[in-house]
Amino acid sequence: MPSYDAIIIGTGQSGPALARRLVDAGSKVAIIERKLFGGTCVNTGCTPTKALIASAHAAHLARRAADYGVRIAGAVDVNMKAVKARKDAVVAPSHDGVERSLKTLEGCTVYEGHGRFVAERKVAVNASELAADRIFINVGARAAIPPIPGLDRVPYLTNSSMMDIDFLPAHLIVLGGSYIGLEFAQMYRRFGSEVTVIELAPRLIAREDEDVSQAIADFLKEEDVDVRLGSKVVGVETQGNSIAVSIESAGKNSQIAGTHVLVAVGRRPNTGDLGLDKAGIATDSRGYIQVDDWLRTNVAGVWAMGDCNGRGAFTHTSWNDFEIVAANLLDGGDRRVSDRITAYALYTDPPLGRVGMTEAEVRKTGKPALIATLAMEHVSRARERGETKGFLKILVDRDSQQILGASFLGLAGDEVVHCVLDVMYAKAPYTVIQHAMHIHPTVSEFIPTMLGELKALQ
Ligand SMILES: Cc1cc2nc3c(=O)[nH]c(=O)nc-3n(C[C@H](O)[C@H](O)[C@H](O)COP(=O)(O)OP(=O)(O)OC[C@H]3O[C@@H](n4cnc5c(N)ncnc54)[C@H](O)[C@@H]3O)c2cc1C
């Protein structure tokens, strides 16, 4: 039985980086990948969707060319084969880079196949059984498929199969009005598809504040995305060349017929076929591997990193998991998951940059807080760019003067929010940003201005 110092299952965002660090530290490492090197982010998540969003943005701006005094002769036409080819060209170097770097890493053996625990410190892959003192799980997650009657009998799409599309769906029905569904919805509307979003909750991305959900719904509707809220999908069936989705809303039943259905109602960890029971590794009721603040599972010598541990669902949280494990094991550190501050973005246009608590979460704490908001139409940079949708919102603890959270829905919101995030990490008062001189004309120059207008959160 081949024996290693460490086995890593999965080549997502944390596994390959950890393999490099372990090898550098003199360990003999085995890494196992069953499908696409680089995992979700590189192949079917962040990288391809943001590349596709860039194409959709170009189409959108081209349609708005006259707003900028630019003439385009004829209608704007999107070549979906070229859009996909561009996306593939953006993805390929990242995917190939992960694969090549692992396969040429001295001290690291790559196994291509499905890894499965057969005992506490033993993993089977293909015909081999591997043993190691330390095992790191980085198996990620996949699209959750809800038990909707008829769904298994129609050719539905997920974020993964969307990556193969090189044609324009005439009418895309998106099940789920949250982060992934909304990015695809706006993107395909801009490519030229008719798009319907069906969401069970009474508002889009219900985890965000109501004003954020409302603003996003408003700009999607302005682009003629049909948003159906409070709508439960009760059945799906093929009708000739269409797929009919039956919905129940406010006690009434209706049907929407489209050409394609994208299922984007959440994610499930890839842990069901990992033999966790053979190793006694505990999961929660949804299959997420339970870990402590240092990402250790209940079994000594086994760690879980990335989406499969339920402690984050982003590339940066998985990467941060790698940093925590590497720092603690190899650098004598004591880094913890609980040290990190919530931070993520939604890549609609305009994007939403989020850090820390939402306004609703701040209210729930009951602590005295201050709030400031600013509509993007007052931001000169946004006016110059002709992109004035959205607003900025920031919340501060009245007593400590530390920033509690921010929701920046607007031009460059995903970038601008980092000036807030870094000050939060420094545990510095908001006045540090207020007193810093920012560059004109940027969106960031308005953060000090906003902080000068904080009012008590009523
Ligand atoms: C459409 C979409 C858009 C997204 N956009 C963003 C974004 O803009 N920003 C952001 O931060 N996050 C985004 N995410 C989330 C992000 O992609 C993930 O959080 C990130 O990839 C972290 O994944 P991971 O490291 O947990 O593992 P993954 O990247 O999921 O990789 C896990 C790997 O393990 C392999 N594997 C699984 N089981 C086994 C097994 N038993 N044996 C061997 N190999 C196995 C898989 O094949 C896969 O390669 C997006 C996700 C989606 C779906």
The ligand as a Tripos MOL2 file, in Angstrom:
@<TRIPOS>MOLECULE
LIG
   53    58     1     0     0
SMALL
NO_CHARGES

@<TRIPOS>ATOM
      1 C1        -21.6110   29.7850  -10.9320 C.3       1 LIG1
      2 C2        -20.7110   30.0560   -9.7640 C.ar      1 LIG1
      3 C3        -20.0960   31.2760   -9.6390 C.ar      1 LIG1
      4 C4        -19.2660   31.5420   -8.5610 C.ar      1 LIG1
      5 N1        -18.6990   32.7640   -8.4560 N.ar      1 LIG1
      6 C5        -17.8920   33.0500   -7.4120 C.ar      1 LIG1
      7 C6        -17.2620   34.3120   -7.3040 C.ar      1 LIG1
      8 O1        -17.4210   35.1810   -8.1520 O.2       1 LIG1
      9 N2        -16.4470   34.5290   -6.2430 N.ar      1 LIG1
     10 C7        -16.2180   33.5650   -5.2910 C.ar      1 LIG1
     11 O2        -15.4680   33.8150   -4.3550 O.2       1 LIG1
     12 N3        -16.8220   32.3570   -5.3690 N.ar      1 LIG1
     13 C8        -17.6370   32.0690   -6.4040 C.ar      1 LIG1
     14 N4        -18.2060   30.8240   -6.4940 N.ar      1 LIG1
     15 C9        -17.9120   29.8200   -5.4560 C.3       1 LIG1
     16 C10       -16.5160   29.1770   -5.6910 C.3       1 LIG1
     17 O3        -16.4390   28.6810   -7.0010 O.3       1 LIG1
     18 C11       -16.2180   28.0830   -4.6790 C.3       1 LIG1
     19 O4        -16.5050   28.5540   -3.4060 O.3       1 LIG1
     20 C12       -14.7330   27.7130   -4.7940 C.3       1 LIG1
     21 O5        -14.5010   27.0780   -6.0190 O.3       1 LIG1
     22 C13       -14.1930   26.9060   -3.6230 C.3       1 LIG1
     23 O6        -14.2760   25.5940   -3.8640 O.3       1 LIG1
     24 P1        -13.4990   24.4740   -3.0370 P.3       1 LIG1
     25 O7        -12.0610   24.8180   -2.8320 O.co2     1 LIG1
     26 O8        -14.2990   24.1700   -1.8670 O.co2     1 LIG1
     27 O9        -13.5850   23.2380   -4.0360 O.3       1 LIG1
     28 P2        -13.9590   23.1290   -5.5480 P.3       1 LIG1
     29 O10       -13.3920   24.2510   -6.3250 O.co2     1 LIG1
     30 O11       -15.4020   22.8730   -5.6850 O.co2     1 LIG1
     31 O12       -13.1430   21.8500   -5.9780 O.3       1 LIG1
     32 C14       -13.3700   20.5750   -5.4510 C.3       1 LIG1
     33 C15       -12.6630   19.5700   -6.3270 C.3       1 LIG1
     34 O13       -12.7290   18.3070   -5.7150 O.3       1 LIG1
     35 C16       -12.9770   17.3230   -6.7000 C.3       1 LIG1
     36 N5        -13.6010   16.1920   -6.0190 N.ar      1 LIG1
     37 C17       -14.8070   16.1420   -5.4010 C.ar      1 LIG1
     38 N6        -15.0090   14.9500   -4.8350 N.ar      1 LIG1
     39 C18       -13.8920   14.2300   -5.0930 C.ar      1 LIG1
     40 C19       -13.4820   12.9060   -4.7610 C.ar      1 LIG1
     41 N7        -14.2580   12.1090   -4.0140 N.pl3     1 LIG1
     42 N8        -12.2890   12.4630   -5.2090 N.ar      1 LIG1
     43 C20       -11.4900   13.2840   -5.9510 C.ar      1 LIG1
     44 N9        -11.8220   14.5300   -6.2880 N.ar      1 LIG1
     45 C21       -12.9900   14.9960   -5.8520 C.ar      1 LIG1
     46 C22       -13.8980   18.0260   -7.6820 C.3       1 LIG1
     47 O14       -13.8600   17.3970   -8.9450 O.3       1 LIG1
     48 C23       -13.3080   19.4320   -7.6980 C.3       1 LIG1
     49 O15       -12.3130   19.5560   -8.7010 O.3       1 LIG1
     50 C24       -19.0310   30.5280   -7.5780 C.ar      1 LIG1
     51 C25       -19.6330   29.2810   -7.7110 C.ar      1 LIG1
     52 C26       -20.4550   29.0340   -8.7840 C.ar      1 LIG1
     53 C27       -21.0840   27.6830   -8.9050 C.3       1 LIG1
@<TRIPOS>BOND
     1     1     2 1
     2     2     3 ar
     3     2    52 ar
     4     3     4 ar
     5     4     5 ar
     6     4    50 ar
     7     5     6 ar
     8     6     7 ar
     9     6    13 1
    10     7     8 2
    11     7     9 ar
    12     9    10 ar
    13    10    11 2
    14    10    12 ar
    15    12    13 ar
    16    13    14 ar
    17    14    15 1
    18    14    50 ar
    19    15    16 1
    20    16    17 1
    21    16    18 1
    22    18    19 1
    23    18    20 1
    24    20    21 1
    25    20    22 1
    26    22    23 1
    27    23    24 1
    28    24    25 2
    29    24    26 1
    30    24    27 1
    31    27    28 1
    32    28    29 2
    33    28    30 1
    34    28    31 1
    35    31    32 1
    36    32    33 1
    37    33    34 1
    38    33    48 1
    39    34    35 1
    40    35    36 1
    41    35    46 1
    42    36    37 ar
    43    36    45 ar
    44    37    38 ar
    45    38    39 ar
    46    39    40 ar
    47    39    45 ar
    48    40    41 1
    49    40    42 ar
    50    42    43 ar
    51    43    44 ar
    52    44    45 ar
    53    46    47 1
    54    46    48 1
    55    48    49 1
    56    50    51 ar
    57    51    52 ar
    58    52    53 1
@<TRIPOS>SUBSTRUCTURE
     1 LIG1         1 GROUP 0 **** ****
